[in-house]
């Protein structure tokens, strides 16, 4: 007896994970295998990253850069 195909939603892969970094919110999302993106306060950074940790680290660096800007 053949099993019916199972449809797997990609929503879990693309659903962003949020992190609070000081006054900023980072959203890290998997775009595809070995391709992650990050947004800081809803502004998406241009680069893509191999891992979630790399994307998170880039987001933290950007949040720190924003905090260092003159007010």
C-alpha positions as CSV (number, residue, x, y, z in Angstrom):
1,X,0.0,0.0,0.0
2,X,1.4,3.4,-1.0
3,X,1.5,6.3,1.4
4,X,0.0,9.5,0.3
5,X,2.5,12.4,-0.2
6,X,2.8,14.7,2.8
7,X,2.9,18.4,2.2
8,X,5.3,20.2,4.5
9,X,4.8,23.8,5.1
10,X,7.8,26.1,4.7
11,X,6.4,28.6,7.1
12,X,8.4,27.2,9.9
13,X,11.6,27.7,8.0
14,X,10.8,31.2,6.9
15,X,9.1,32.4,10.1
16,X,11.5,35.0,11.6
17,X,12.8,34.6,15.1
18,X,12.9,37.9,17.0
19,X,15.6,39.0,19.5
20,X,15.7,42.2,21.6
21,X,19.0,43.9,21.5
22,X,18.9,47.0,23.7
23,X,16.3,49.3,22.2
24,X,16.3,47.4,18.9
25,X,14.5,44.3,17.6
26,X,16.3,41.8,15.3
27,X,14.3,39.5,13.0
28,X,16.4,36.5,11.8
29,X,14.8,34.3,9.1
30,X,15.9,31.4,7.0
31,X,15.5,32.1,3.3
32,X,16.7,28.7,2.1
33,X,19.4,26.1,3.1
34,X,22.5,28.0,4.3
35,X,21.0,31.3,3.5
36,X,19.8,33.5,6.4
37,X,18.8,37.1,6.5
38,X,18.4,39.7,9.4
39,X,16.4,42.9,9.9
40,X,17.1,45.5,12.5
41,X,14.1,47.5,13.4
42,X,12.3,46.3,10.2
43,X,15.3,47.4,8.0
44,X,16.7,44.3,6.2
45,X,20.4,44.2,5.9
46,X,21.8,43.6,2.4
47,X,24.0,40.6,3.2
48,X,23.0,36.9,3.4
49,X,24.5,34.6,6.0
50,X,25.4,30.9,6.2
51,X,24.0,30.3,9.7
52,X,21.4,31.8,12.0
53,X,24.2,32.7,14.4
54,X,26.1,34.6,11.7
55,X,22.9,36.6,10.9
56,X,22.2,37.3,14.5
57,X,25.8,38.5,15.1
58,X,25.5,40.9,12.1
59,X,22.3,42.2,13.5
60,X,23.8,42.8,16.9
61,X,26.7,44.7,15.2
62,X,24.3,46.8,13.3
63,X,22.3,47.6,16.4
64,X,25.5,48.6,18.2
65,X,26.4,50.8,15.2
66,X,23.0,52.5,15.3
67,X,23.4,53.1,19.1
68,X,26.8,54.8,18.5
69,X,25.3,57.3,16.0
70,X,25.0,60.9,17.3
71,X,21.5,61.6,18.5
